[in-house]
Amino acid sequence: MPEVNTIELIDLLREREAEFVKIWKCEQEIIGILGMPNFPFPAPPDLPSRHAGKTVKAPKKAASPKTPSQLVRALVSPQENAYRITYRRDGVEESSFQTDQSLVSSLLRLSKTTFQVLSVETVHFRGMEDWTKVDSVWNAGASPSATKPIKP
């Protein structure tokens, strides 16, 4: 994996999150104007981040202990449609919603004192204030043997 500029990555992820919040706010205003809480918005565009890159399978090796980033399993549709990542950045605890499994795995590989992932959950996401936790996939406080990947 190439060297990652952690601060640039975090800034870009926060910028991405802010843009999705703007879209959500626009949709909430439309709902308010029309007075239709179940307004049928079109599906989100087919973003490149929703596609996993093609990988070449390596020969099988002996099983080794799972690293945190290997514990992030694929979402199980239709009950799960996003990951909720809780993290601490510069001492402040925040959360973010993501749909890209490889991005979530990459975040777990970051080990910086200014940024730490605290937990990863799968959720059924309907809006920034309207989501339901489905499963806990990874928790920084759990021992490696207590957190196992859940197969769909």
N, C-alpha and C positions, 0 to 999 in steps of 0.2 A: 504494500500500500504506500502511495507517495506520502511525503511529509505533509502534515496538515497544519495550516496556520489557524490555530484554535480561535483566536480572537476574531479573525476575518470570518470564519465559519459561523461562530455564534452570532456575529452581527448580521450576517446574511440570513440566518435562520430567524432571527428576531424581525428582520425586515419582511421576510416572507410571511411570518405570522401576522404582522401588522396589516399587510395587504389583505389577508383572508379576513381579518377583523373588519376592515373597511367594507368588504363585500357583504359580510353578515349584517353590518349596520345598515347598509343600503337596503338589503332585503327586509329588515325589520321596519324601516321607514315605509317601504312599499306596502307591507302588510298593514301598517297603521293607516295609511291613506286609503287603501281599498277596504279595510275592515274585514279581511279574509285571513284568519289565522292559518289556514291550510292552503294558502295560495300555491299552485303547482309551479315552482321554479324549475327551469330546465336543469338537467344534470350538469355537474361541473365539467369543464373542458377536459379533454384527454391530455393531462399534463405529463411531460416527460418523467417527472419524479415518481409517477405511479407505475412505471415500467421497470422491472428488474432487468439489469444488463445480462446478456448471455454469458455464461461461464463455462469454462472447459473443465470437465470432471478429471480430477487427479486420481491416481491409483489409490486404492484404499490402504490406510495405515492402521496400525493398532489403535484401539480406542484410547483416547486421552481425556482427562477431565474437561468438562465443558467450561469455557470461559463465559463471563457474563454476556458478551455480545452473541454467543451461540445459543443462548437461551431464548432469544426473541423469536417466537414462532410466527408463522403467517396468520393473518386474520382469518377468522371463520365467518364467511358470509352466510346469511344476511344479518346475523345477530351482532357481529363485530364489524365496524367499518373504520376504526381509527385506534391509534395508540395514544394514551395520555401519559406524558412524560413529566414527572415531577423532578425538579432540579434545584440546586442552590448555585446562584451566581453572585459573586462578591458578597456573600453572607445573606443574600435575600432569597427566600424560597419562592419559586414560581412554578407554573405548569404550562405545558404546550400540547397541542394535539397534532399528530402527524399520521400520515397514511403509508409512508415508505419504510418497509421493514429494514432495508439495508441502511437507511439513514439512522434509524433508532439503534441498530447494532453498532454503527460507527460512533455514535454519541457515547455508548457504553465503554468504548475503547479509550475515550479521552480520560486522562487522569491529570488534571490540573488543579492547583489549589484554589483558583478563582472560579472553577466550574466543576460541579459534581452532580451526576444523575443520582437521584434518591430512589426512584421507583419507576416501573413501567407497567401500565395496566392496559388491557384492551377494553374498549368502550363502544357503545352504540351512540354515535354522535349525531345530534340533530341541530345543534347550535351551540354557541359559546357558553350559554347558560342552560342549555338543555341537552344533557347527555347522561348515560347510565353506564356505570362500571359493570363489566361482564366478568373479567378475570384479572388476577394479579399475575403478571408474567415474571417480573424480576423486582427484588427489593434489596437495597444496599445493606440493610440490617440483617437479612437472612443468611444463614450459612450456605455455602455452595451446595451441600447435599440436600438442604431443605428446599431449594428452588430448582425444580426440574422442568424441562420443557414439556409443554402439554401438547400432545398431538391432536390435530383437528379430527 
